[in-house]
Amino acid sequence: MLRSLGQRPLAGSGEDPRVAGLRAAVSRLRRELAAHPAEFPDRGIAEDELAALAAMATHGIPETPRLRRSLLLIAGSIGSVSALAGGLSEVRAAVELFGESPRD
């Protein structure tokens, strides 16, 4: 699914394919998280940050540092739930397409 992210947007759509890929990856992980039956302590954090990523993906090109912060919070909160590893990897790959964050 993410292989197509490097392609140019469809003629006339004007949408950045990175944003479309991020939106799709976040949507998938949100669905997987909602369907996951187990409760875990930081589930609310993951849900909140996925909602924040979804909102960022609807308002143009998101800021890379903010994307990375959300990714870290999501990974920290659901990283040990192996059933969500595929969706989390997809979100991580989508965030990485926005480039490196500046180093101090």
Legacy VTK file of the C-alpha trace (Angstrom):
# vtk DataFile Version 3.0
C-alpha trace
ASCII
DATASET POLYDATA
POINTS 104 float
0.000 0.000 0.000
2.747 2.473 0.916
4.759 1.729 -2.208
2.450 4.033 -4.162
3.179 6.970 -1.839
6.235 7.994 -3.819
4.128 8.508 -6.906
2.824 11.848 -8.033
-0.788 12.831 -7.295
-3.434 12.024 -9.841
-3.903 14.668 -12.488
-6.186 17.363 -11.193
-6.295 16.102 -7.600
-3.527 18.386 -6.323
-3.202 16.273 -3.163
0.241 15.456 -1.819
0.542 11.644 -1.954
2.349 11.675 1.407
-0.710 13.227 3.045
-3.024 10.714 1.380
-0.774 7.883 2.564
-0.675 9.235 6.094
-4.441 9.561 6.155
-4.869 5.963 4.928
-2.335 4.549 7.414
-3.876 6.426 10.332
-7.363 5.313 9.325
-6.263 1.685 9.194
-4.609 1.803 12.620
-7.610 3.583 14.143
-9.893 0.819 12.838
-7.562 -1.892 14.118
-7.312 -0.228 17.527
-11.086 0.174 17.757
-11.564 -3.512 16.942
-8.894 -4.699 19.368
-10.712 -6.298 22.298
-8.080 -5.858 25.012
-7.892 -2.779 27.154
-4.446 -1.502 28.053
-3.363 1.444 30.196
-2.336 3.852 27.421
-5.058 3.078 24.899
-6.576 6.552 25.340
-3.248 8.184 24.501
-3.024 6.183 21.278
-6.602 7.074 20.341
-6.026 10.785 21.039
-2.804 10.923 19.032
-4.309 9.021 16.114
-7.150 11.543 16.114
-4.557 14.352 16.101
-2.734 12.757 13.155
-6.006 12.357 11.273
-6.782 16.038 11.839
-3.310 17.077 10.661
-3.752 15.019 7.500
-6.931 16.916 6.617
-5.359 20.373 6.875
-2.571 20.365 4.301
1.047 19.357 4.879
1.594 18.563 8.568
4.613 19.786 10.523
7.235 17.037 10.714
8.158 17.579 14.394
4.493 17.298 15.397
4.066 14.146 13.288
7.091 12.572 14.949
5.885 13.512 18.435
2.527 11.859 17.785
4.240 8.797 16.340
6.418 8.450 19.453
3.401 8.715 21.733
1.459 6.157 19.692
4.391 3.747 19.538
4.966 4.089 23.260
1.340 3.455 24.076
0.629 0.498 21.748
4.114 -0.738 20.917
3.753 -3.919 22.962
0.434 -4.922 21.356
1.665 -7.259 18.631
-1.723 -7.369 16.890
-1.305 -3.668 16.054
2.316 -3.878 14.867
1.463 -3.903 11.151
-0.710 -0.810 11.365
1.847 0.975 13.525
4.597 0.173 11.011
2.464 1.607 8.231
1.928 4.857 10.165
5.656 5.063 10.910
6.510 4.597 7.218
3.996 7.292 6.260
5.465 9.748 8.790
9.001 9.031 7.570
8.023 10.186 4.080
7.792 13.730 5.426
11.559 13.780 5.947
13.977 14.134 8.756
13.298 16.444 11.632
15.894 19.191 12.059
18.658 18.417 14.553
19.892 20.906 17.123
LINES 1 105
104 0 1 2 3 4 5 6 7 8 9 10 11 12 13 14 15 16 17 18 19 20 21 22 23 24 25 26 27 28 29 30 31 32 33 34 35 36 37 38 39 40 41 42 43 44 45 46 47 48 49 50 51 52 53 54 55 56 57 58 59 60 61 62 63 64 65 66 67 68 69 70 71 72 73 74 75 76 77 78 79 80 81 82 83 84 85 86 87 88 89 90 91 92 93 94 95 96 97 98 99 100 101 102 103
